[in-house]
Amino acid sequence: MLLWPKNGQVELAQEEDLDDAFNQAKIAQVAWGNMPLNQRSGLIEKITNRLENDSLEMASLAVIEAGKTWQDAIDEVREAI
């Protein structure tokens, strides 16, 4: 299965879809590696802030979709942050 960014739907991936995903990841890794450290750290801080702001929603999804207990879901979100 692959989350397809074009339409946000989960679909059965074809081999060429996976090849494309890996190629895009390689391109992104090079761009990330070429990015100045202060810019990378700023992006990581932005992601962390977003995770903190949306932690209840993320924990709720873990409970609903993965069957986690509330405590397990909260612990996983905290660990991710």
ZIKA-V148170 format. One record per pair of residues at least 24 apart in sequence whose ideal C-beta (glycine too) atoms are under 7 Angstrom apart, sorted by the first residue. I is the first residue (numbers start at 1). J is the second residue. If there is no record, write none. Layout:
# ZIKA-V148170
i=[I;I]
j=[J;J]
This chain:
# ZIKA-V148170
i=[48;51;51;52]
j=[81;80;81;81]
